[in-house]
Amino acid sequence: MTTRLSSRLLLAIVASAVLASASLVAQSGAYKAPRTPWGEPDLQGIWNGNDLQGIPMQRAESVGTRSELNEDEYRQRVERRNSLVESDNAEFDLEVSEKFESFGAVGGPVSPPPHWLERAKTISRQASFVVDPPDGRLPDMTRAAEQYRQEQAAERKARLARLAGHEADSYTDRSNYDRCISLGPMGSLTPKIYNSGNRIVQGPGWVAFSNEMIHETRVIPTDGRQQVASAIKNWMGSSVGRWDGETLVVETTNLKPEVSLQGVPLSDTGRMIERFTRLDADTLEYKLTVDDPTYWTKPWTMMMRIPRDDNYGFYEYACHEGNYTMFNILSGSRAQERAEAAK
């Protein structure tokens, strides 16, 4: 009898401990992602950033340290989205310049047609992408960064003076975006007016992270290898990854100096640290920390919680196919030159 009671008591204690443990996991929000056949957290899938549109990089000073908008601030963000949707759907008439500008934030001679646009359907309450510092504001730049920005401004001024008002004297006068080259790691990830999809595919010893715009894929080794030499620079940098529990940690260096991270490049002493974590079955938390003492007085971190969307059409972003922007801009500039020469 005593043995039987002891066994029941032991089972009760074990059951209580299991339930308590499960309760603590639920309360803490801990989530363990499913595993790949080789035992790593499975991050694979389509992660659609469209619904993160409207979140600013920096937080409005009036929001302070609140990570989410209050009701009034949220209503204003929804109204801005609705206004953009209304202007997207306005009647489009190339013969009337006033209507050409009715495309809102998309307006201009190289705007896409309205049916390309993918506006947010579910509006996020996240106050800003920057989450550290706690006020959601970028930290101060260093003196070297300010000098760099001044030099860049002087170069732009000199270029405009050389062009004498012709903003398309050469293809080199256009941005990497116009030329379908690259937006860099941060620019490729943050949501756009369309094509904000992201895709992750994994294999033993590597993770492939694709950003739909502009057709960027980083193949990130996770097999313990070291970074390549600093002299080898790429538009998306050089990335190596490692697993820290449920999180994929990726360190990126060697960005080309033309790639901007909020107005300045990544220096040879700087690095980007990315963290990919599944919070639940349908949410990927992405954090990016810029740690570059050459240009920033302290590190700063941005965060995106990207929804899973297996129904999203993640297609090739064939940027130049049927895209006559560069041809039209340059040919228009040549026509302008001929007209002025004939006066």
N, C-alpha and C positions, 0 to 999 in steps of 0.2 A: 504493500500500500504506500509506504513511504517513498519507495523507488518510483512508483507510478506518479505520485504527486510531484516529486522532484522533476521528473521528465516533463510533466505538463507545465510546471513553473518555468523550466528552462526554455521550453518552446514559446511560452508567453513572453518571456524576456527578450528572446531573439526576435520574435515577431514585432514587438514594440520597438526594438532598436532599428529594425529594417524600415518600419513605418516612419519613425522619427528621422532617419537618414533621408528617406525619400521626401519628407516634408521640408527638410532643410535645403535639399537640392532645388525643390520647386520654389521655395521662398527666395533663394539666392539668385534664381534665374539661370542657373547653370544648365548648359545644354551640351550634350555630347553628340557630335555629328556622326552620321553613319561612316563606316570605314571602307576604304578601297580594298580590293583583294589582297594588296600587299600591306595593309594595316594602317594607312595614314588617314587623317580626317578627309572626308570626301567633300570638296568644295565645288564640284563640277556642276555645270548648269548655265542657264541664261539669266543674267541679272540685269534688269531693265531700269536705267536711271531716269526715265522720262518724268516720273512723279516727283523727282527732286528738283525740278525746275522751280525757279522763284526763290530758292534759298541763296542768300548772298554769301560771298566768301567771308566778309567781315560782318560782325553784328552791329546793328545800330546802337549808338552810345546810350540811347534812351532805354534799351532793353536791359542793360547792365549785365549781371552774371546769370540771368535766366537763360536756360538752354532752350526753352520753348516759348512761342509767342502766346500772349494772352488773347482773349476773345476778340478784342477790338483790332489788334495787330493781325490776327489770323484773318478776320473779315476783310481787311484791306488787301491782304495778299490774294485772297480768293477773287476780290473785285478786279485786281490787276490782271489775273489770269483770264477772267471773263471778258475784260475789255480787249485783251489781245485776240481772243477767239473771235470776238465780234468784228474786229478790224481785219482779221485773216479772211473772214467770209464776206467782206464788203465787195461790192461789184468792182471788177478790175477792168479798166479801160486805158490802154496805152496812149490813146489820143488825148487824154485829159491828165495833165501832170498832177493836178491836185488829188485825183483818185489814185495815182501811182503811189503817192505818199501814204495812202490810207492803209498800207500794209503794216503800220505800227512799227514795232521793233525790227521787223524784217524788211522794211522799206529800203528802196535803193535800186540802182540799175542792175545789180547782180543778185537780186532777191529770188528765192525759189517760189514756185507757184504755191497757193494755199494748200493744195491737196498733199504736198510734201510734209507739211508741218505736223508735229506730234506734241500737242500741248498736254500738260499734266492733267490727269483725270482726278487723282486723289492728291490734294494739296497737303504738303508736309508742314508740321508746326515747328520744325527745327529752326532755331533762330539764326544760325549761321553755320557754314561749313567749318570755320575755325572754332575749335573747342578748347584749345590751350594756347595762349593764356586764358584763364577762366572767363574774362570779359568778352571773349570772342573777337578780340582785336589783334591784328598783326603787331608784333613787337617792333620797336624802333630798329631802323637800319643803322649800320655802322657808317663811319665817315667814308670808307672805301666804296660802299654802296651808293652813297650820295654823289660821290665823284663819278662813279660809273654812269649814273643816271644823267648827270650834267653833260658828260661826254656824249652820251647817246642823243640827248636833246640837241646838242650843237651839231652832231652829224646829220640829224634829220633836217635841221634848219638849213645847213649847207646844201643838202641834197635838193630840197625844194627850191632853193635859190638857183641851183644849177639847172633844174628842170624848167624853171621859169613858168611855172603853172602847169606844165605837162606832167601829170602824175603817173604816166605810163610810158616813159621814155624807153624803158627796157623791162624785160621780165624780172630782172633783179630788183626793180623798184616796187614789186608787189610782195605781199607777205607770204610766208610759208603756207598759210591757210589757203590763200588764193591760188597758189601754185600746187596745191594738193601734195605737199611734201610731208609735213608732220605738225602736230600740235604739241608734241612732247608728252611726257607721262601725265602731268597734271591736267593739261588742256584736253588730252584725249579721253580722260575719265569723267570730268565734270559734265553735267547734262547740257545738251544743245537744244536747238529748236526742232531737231529731228535726229534720228540715228544715234540714240544714247544707250544702245545695248552694249553689254559686256558678256564675254563668254569665257568660262574656265574649263580646260581639259587637263587631266592629269595622267601621268604614267610613272612607273618606278624611277625615282631620281630626278623628276622634272615636273614643272607646272607651266602650262601655256595660258597666258592671260591676254585675251583679245579685246580691243576697244573698237567699236564699229566705225567711229569717225576719228581719224582718217585711216582706216584699214591697218591699224597697228596691232602687232602680236609680239609679245615678249615671251620667249622660251626661257624660263627661269630654272636653272639647275638647283636641285636640293640634295646633291650627293656629296656635299662637303668641300667642293672645289673652291679655290680662292679667286678673287677678282683678277681681271686682266690688267695689264699695265696701264697706267694713267694716260699714256700717250694715245691710246685707242679710244676715240670718242664717237658717240652715236647720238642720233636724234632722241632715242629713248634711253640712252645710257647703257651701262653694263650692270646686270642684276644677278645676285646670288641669293638663294633662299635657304631657310632651315625651319624645322618644325619645333615649336615651343608649346607642347601640350596640344590644345585645340587650335592653335593659331599658327598660320604660316607667316613667318617674319622674312621680309625681303629687304636687302640693302642694295641701293643703287648709287653708283658714282659714274664718272666719265661722261656726263652730258655735254653735248656740243655747246659752246658759249652762246650760240644764237637762241638756245632754248630758254624761255623766260619762266621764272618761278615768282610770280607776283612782282614783276618789274626788274628783277636781277637774275643773272644766271646762277648756276651751281658752281662754286669755285673748286679748285683742285683739292682743297682741304675739306670740302663739304660732302654731305651724304644725305640721301633720302632713305628713311626707314618706313616701310609699309607693313601693315599688319592686317591679315585677312582672317576673319573669324565668323563662323556661322552662329548666329544668336539663336536661331530656331530653324525649322525646316524651310522657311520661306524668306529669311532675312540674312544677308551677308553684311557684316560690319567691316568697313574698310577705313583704316586710319593711315594717314601719311604724315610723318614728322620730317620737317626740314631742319637739319642740324648743320649750320654753316656759319662758323664764327667770323669768316671773312666778310660776310655781307649782312648778318643779322646779329643783334646784341644778345639774343638767346634763342633756343630752338622754339618752334611753333608747330602745332598739330592741327590738321583738318580731319573731319570724320564724315563719312557717308554711310547710311544704312540703306542698302540697295535691295529692293524686293526681287524675289525670284519670279520669273515669268516664262514658263516653258512654252507658252503659245506665241511668244514674240518671234517675229520673223527676222532672224539675224542673218542678213545677206551680205554679200561682198559689197563694200563701199567702193565701187569703181568710179573714183572721183573724176577722171578725165573723160569717161565715155559719155558722149552727148553733151559735154560741158564746153561751151564755146566762149566762156568768160575771158580767158587769157587772150584768145584770138581776137575777140571783139574789142577788148580794151586796147590792145596794141594797135589793131588796125584803125580804130577810132582816133588814136593819138597820131598815127601817120596821116590820116585824112585831115586832121586839124592842122598839122604842119604844112601840108600841101596848100590848104586854103589860105593860110597866113602868108606863105611864100608867093602866092599868086596875086596878093593885094598890090 
